[in-house]
Amino acid sequence: MKAMLLDHIGGPLRLGEIAKPIAGPHEIVVKVKACGVCRTDLHVVDGDLAQAKLPIVPGHEIVGVVDEIGVGVEGFSIGQRVGIPWLGGTCGHCPYCRNGRENLCDTPRFTGYQIDGGYAEYAKASADYCFPIPDRYDDVHAAPLLCAGLIGFRAYKAAGDAQTIGIYGFGAAAHILAQVAKADGKRCLAFTRHGDTESQQFARKLGVSWAGGSDDAPPEQMDAAIIFAADGGLVPIALRALKKGGRVVCAGIHMSDIPSFPYDILWEEREILSIANLTRTDGHEFLARAGMVPIEVSVNTYPLAEANRALDDLRRGRFRGAAVLIP
């Protein structure tokens, strides 16, 4: 089968022919119909995440149909449409797994990082970590739900009962989350790079209450802020915009250093926390929610062989919404 392979950190990816995977016990093989291009893929390629299996097939926003079923698999059938996410396996017995926090497993495995992912014609996955896909989304528009949607939803849950939420970095995750929050009656404020009026217009189109630059003063104090941009300098900026008791949620898997800041912007019980990975419960909850809320997923499609162009366009902010590869 054809696949895009990362042979060494720093890329570029190489289009190659590799053996089609074979389903082992409790595994399925999926014929890939679409695979989202996530900022985490950039972190893998660039070496910000240092434990990648090499060579590796990146990609963890995978939508496809079941092509082969291994021994012991239940609940899936040949031809069924499924999604394969970032979380590819956990140990099941460490303290975190036992306490319902498998996203913090001591020995996890991740799709497109330690397990070959979806920048390919076929992908193999543990059936226990795959999800059915809501019928209302076609393959291309469903793919970004598998990470941009999932991690955005986990960050949204971490914001608690916040009614006014600031979103810093209006990309793939933010444009999905903003629509879920609006459906829940929340007010969202979108913060983009200074002068990025195109992203601000995109955010307004999706129903945010206000959009401006990250260095602009928001029109009101916020109950919570969610940071999707990998810029640690946004943390003190977000803290300054919070009400007392507010929370800054750092939703990225990698972030530049957070600069020092005065204690008074953290005081009055403001909080900073990070989001790590996801649980399978998150996946089932969010995809059920996405099946009820008509989320407008903005996608930019690329052929599989042009994965390097898609990654570069993502790195340089050349599109709005999400990028998706089509084998």
C-alpha positions in Angstrom: 0.0 0.0 0.0 1.0 3.6 -0.4 2.0 5.6 2.7 3.7 8.8 3.7 6.6 8.0 6.0 8.7 10.1 8.4 12.2 8.6 8.3 13.9 11.2 10.4 13.0 14.1 12.6 12.7 17.3 10.5 11.1 15.5 7.5 10.1 15.8 4.8 7.7 12.8 4.6 8.5 10.2 1.9 5.9 8.6 -0.3 6.6 4.9 -0.2 5.2 1.4 -0.6 4.9 -0.7 2.6 3.1 -3.9 3.5 -0.7 -3.6 4.1 -1.2 -4.2 7.9 -2.7 -7.5 9.1 -5.2 -7.5 12.0 -4.0 -9.3 15.1 -6.1 -10.3 18.1 -8.5 -7.5 19.2 -7.4 -5.3 16.2 -9.1 -4.1 13.1 -7.7 -2.9 9.8 -9.4 0.1 8.2 -9.3 1.3 4.6 -8.6 5.0 5.1 -11.1 7.3 3.4 -9.8 10.5 5.0 -7.2 11.6 7.6 -7.0 15.0 9.2 -3.7 16.9 9.4 -3.2 18.0 13.0 -0.8 20.4 14.7 0.4 17.4 16.7 1.6 15.9 13.5 3.8 19.0 13.1 5.2 18.5 16.6 6.0 14.9 15.7 7.7 15.9 12.4 9.6 18.8 14.1 10.8 16.7 17.1 8.9 18.7 19.7 7.6 15.2 20.8 10.7 13.2 21.2 9.5 9.5 21.4 8.3 8.8 17.9 8.8 5.4 16.4 10.9 5.9 13.2 10.1 5.4 10.5 6.5 6.3 11.3 3.3 6.9 9.3 1.8 10.0 10.9 -1.9 10.8 11.2 -4.4 10.3 14.0 -7.7 11.8 12.7 -8.6 8.7 10.7 -12.0 7.9 9.1 -12.4 4.7 7.1 -14.3 1.5 6.7 -13.4 -1.8 8.4 -11.6 -4.0 6.0 -10.4 -6.8 8.3 -11.3 -8.0 11.8 -9.0 -9.8 14.2 -9.8 -12.6 16.7 -11.7 -11.4 19.7 -13.1 -8.2 18.2 -16.7 -7.5 19.1 -19.0 -4.7 18.0 -17.6 -4.0 14.6 -18.4 -5.4 11.1 -16.8 -5.4 7.7 -17.6 -2.2 5.9 -18.6 -0.3 9.0 -17.4 3.3 9.1 -15.1 4.0 12.1 -12.8 6.6 13.5 -9.2 6.1 14.8 -8.0 8.8 17.3 -4.7 9.8 18.9 -5.1 7.5 21.9 -4.2 4.1 20.5 -3.6 2.0 23.7 -3.2 2.1 27.5 -2.0 -0.4 30.0 -5.3 -0.8 31.9 -3.6 -1.4 35.3 -1.6 1.7 36.3 -3.2 3.9 39.0 -4.4 6.4 36.4 -6.1 3.7 34.2 -7.7 2.1 37.3 -9.1 5.5 38.4 -10.7 6.4 35.1 -7.9 8.7 33.9 -6.5 6.6 31.1 -5.4 9.8 29.3 -2.6 9.9 31.9 -1.6 6.2 31.5 2.0 5.6 32.5 2.7 3.5 29.3 0.3 4.8 26.6 0.6 4.3 22.9 -0.5 6.9 20.4 -1.6 6.7 16.7 0.8 8.3 14.3 3.5 8.5 17.0 4.2 5.0 18.2 1.6 3.3 16.0 1.5 3.8 12.3 -1.3 6.2 11.5 -3.5 7.4 8.7 -1.3 9.0 6.1 -1.7 5.8 4.2 -4.2 3.7 2.3 -4.8 1.4 5.3 -4.3 1.7 9.1 -4.4 -0.9 11.9 -5.8 -0.1 15.3 -6.9 -1.7 18.6 -10.7 -2.1 18.2 -11.2 -1.0 21.8 -9.9 2.5 20.9 -12.0 3.1 17.8 -15.3 5.0 17.5 -18.3 4.9 15.3 -18.8 8.1 13.3 -22.0 10.1 13.3 -24.0 9.7 10.0 -24.5 13.4 9.5 -20.8 13.9 8.6 -19.1 12.6 5.4 -15.6 11.1 5.7 -13.8 14.4 5.0 -15.8 16.5 7.4 -15.7 13.8 10.1 -11.9 13.5 10.2 -11.1 16.7 12.2 -13.6 15.6 14.8 -11.2 12.8 15.8 -8.7 15.1 17.4 -9.5 18.8 16.9 -13.0 18.1 18.1 -12.0 15.6 20.8 -9.3 17.7 22.4 -11.4 20.8 22.1 -14.2 19.1 23.8 -12.0 17.9 26.7 -10.7 21.4 27.1 -14.3 22.7 27.0 -15.2 20.3 29.8 -12.2 21.5 31.8 -13.6 25.1 31.6 -16.4 23.9 33.9 -19.5 26.0 34.1 -17.9 29.1 32.5 -20.5 31.1 30.6 -18.0 33.5 28.8 -15.0 31.7 27.3 -12.0 33.2 25.5 -10.5 31.1 22.8 -6.9 31.9 21.9 -5.8 30.5 18.4 -8.8 30.1 16.1 -7.8 27.0 14.1 -9.2 23.5 13.6 -10.1 22.8 17.3 -11.4 26.3 18.1 -13.8 26.5 15.1 -15.4 23.2 16.2 -15.5 24.1 19.9 -17.0 27.5 19.3 -20.1 26.0 17.6 -20.6 23.5 20.5 -20.3 26.3 23.0 -22.8 28.4 21.1 -25.2 25.5 21.0 -24.9 25.3 24.8 -25.8 29.0 25.1 -22.2 30.1 26.0 -20.5 33.3 24.9 -17.2 32.9 23.1 -14.6 35.5 22.4 -12.0 34.7 19.7 -8.4 35.9 19.9 -6.1 35.6 16.8 -2.7 36.8 15.8 -2.6 40.6 15.6 -4.0 41.8 12.3 -5.4 38.5 11.2 -8.7 39.9 10.2 -9.5 36.9 8.0 -9.5 34.5 11.0 -11.5 37.1 13.0 -14.2 37.2 10.3 -14.2 33.4 10.1 -14.8 33.3 13.9 -17.7 35.8 13.7 -19.2 33.8 10.9 -19.3 30.8 13.2 -21.1 32.7 15.9 -18.5 34.1 18.4 -19.6 37.1 20.3 -16.4 39.1 19.7 -13.2 38.6 17.7 -9.9 40.5 17.9 -6.2 40.2 18.3 -4.6 38.4 21.2 -3.2 41.8 22.4 -6.6 43.5 22.2 -8.5 44.1 25.4 -11.7 42.0 25.3 -15.0 43.8 25.8 -15.7 41.9 29.1 -13.9 39.8 31.6 -14.1 36.1 31.0 -14.9 33.1 33.2 -12.4 30.9 31.4 -9.9 30.9 28.6 -8.8 28.0 26.4 -5.4 28.3 24.6 -5.0 26.3 21.5 -2.0 28.2 20.1 1.4 26.8 21.1 2.5 30.2 22.4 3.3 30.3 26.2 3.2 34.1 26.1 -0.6 33.9 25.8 -0.9 32.5 29.4 -0.3 35.8 31.3 -2.4 37.6 28.7 -5.3 35.3 29.2 -4.9 35.5 33.0 -5.3 39.3 32.9 -8.6 38.9 31.0 -10.2 36.5 33.6 -12.6 37.2 36.3 -11.8 36.2 39.9 -11.9 32.4 40.2 -11.4 32.0 36.4 -9.4 29.3 34.7 -6.9 29.2 31.9 -6.9 25.8 30.1 -3.8 25.0 28.0 -5.1 22.6 25.3 -2.0 22.0 23.2 0.3 19.0 23.6 3.4 21.3 23.2 3.9 25.0 24.1 6.7 27.5 24.2 8.0 28.7 27.5 5.6 30.6 29.7 7.2 34.0 30.6 7.2 35.1 34.2 4.2 37.2 35.4 3.2 39.1 38.5 1.4 37.1 41.2 -1.5 39.5 41.3 -2.9 38.2 37.9 -3.0 34.7 39.3 -4.3 35.7 42.8 -8.0 35.6 43.7 -8.1 31.9 42.9 -7.4 32.0 39.2 -6.1 28.7 37.9 -3.9 27.3 35.1 -4.1 23.7 33.9 -3.2 21.6 31.0 -5.1 19.1 28.9 -3.4 15.8 28.2 -4.7 13.4 25.4 -8.2 12.1 25.8 -10.1 9.2 27.3 -12.4 6.9 25.4 -15.3 8.3 27.4 -14.5 11.8 25.9 -14.6 10.3 22.5 -18.0 8.7 22.9 -19.5 11.7 24.6 -18.2 14.2 22.0 -19.2 12.1 19.0 -22.7 11.6 20.4 -22.8 15.4 20.9 -21.6 16.0 17.3 -24.3 13.8 16.1 -26.9 16.2 17.6 -25.3 19.6 17.0 -24.9 20.5 13.3 -21.2 21.5 13.4 -19.9 23.2 10.3 -16.5 21.7 9.8 -14.3 23.8 7.5 -11.9 21.6 5.6 -9.1 22.0 3.0 -8.4 18.8 1.2 -5.1 17.4 -0.2 -4.1 14.2 -2.0 -2.2 11.8 0.2 1.0 12.4 -1.8 0.8 16.2 -0.9 1.0 15.7 2.8 4.2 17.8 3.0 2.4 20.7 1.4 -0.5 20.3 3.8 1.8 20.3 6.8 3.6 23.4 5.5 0.3 25.2 4.9 -0.7 24.4 8.5 2.6 25.6 9.8 2.3 28.9 8.0 -1.4 29.4 8.6 -2.4 29.4 5.0 -6.0 28.1 5.5 -8.9 28.4 7.9 -10.3 25.4 9.7 -8.7 22.0 9.2 -6.6 20.2 6.5 -7.6 16.7 5.4 -5.7 14.1 3.3 -7.5 11.8 0.9 -5.8 8.6 -0.2 
